[in-house]
Amino acid sequence: MTSELPGQDLLDQALFEEAAKKSGLVWVRGAGASAARALWHVWHEGAVCLVGGGPGEQPLEGLVDGGTAEVTVRSKDKGGRLVTFPATVSELPAGSEEWEAAVAELKGKRLNAPDGEQMPARWARECRVLRLAPAGSAVPLPAGSLAERPVATPATTRMPIPAGLPRLLSKRRKHKERRG
């Protein structure tokens, strides 16, 4: 892509890198995907690296080797959008030098892994490691909101209250009234 200003590509690359290094999440929309998805990542050797697609890992729907994606980086402290850029997607072959280097970085960022040190072997068997390399200039920020309905999920936090809770709360109220 051509840039309007000399050195704009270098400025964009520096912006993508700095923003991605400081953020724990990126929003990624693969070509043809209906919605962007929040994914944890690492910035490694000039690109966003992701792992997922296997049991217990983040979904990588719409991200195919040789395809394109749109990556939006959010602010770590406020959560607002910092920059959006187009990216080319490449799947790293398990066991290759690139794969080993990316997995070494990703392994340190993976929280609550069930298998600890066996994680890279499981990723090699069951998951995909993707590299999303910037493929152009920053996309201008939209004027309006891009709020979307959350992706459907069976997960829920709403559960019935425990049977003894009303009795426990009424005892606390009575105790406060006596002291007050």
HELIX and SHEET records of a PDB file:
HELIX    1   1 GLN A    8  LYS A   22  1                                  15    
HELIX    2   2 GLU A   97  LYS A  109  1                                  13    
HELIX    3   3 GLY A  116  GLN A  118  5                                   3    
HELIX    4   4 MET A  119  GLU A  126  1                                   8    
HELIX    5   5 LEU A  165  ARG A  179  1                                  15    
SHEET    1   A 7 ARG A  37  TRP A  40  0                                        
SHEET    2   A 7 LEU A  25  GLY A  30 -1                                        
SHEET    3   A 7 THR A  68  ARG A  74 -1                                        
SHEET    4   A 7 ARG A  81  GLU A  91 -1                                        
SHEET    5   A 7 ARG A 128  PRO A 134 -1                                        
SHEET    6   A 7 ALA A  47  GLY A  52 -1                                        
SHEET    7   A 7 VAL A  42  HIS A  44 -1                                        
END                                                                             
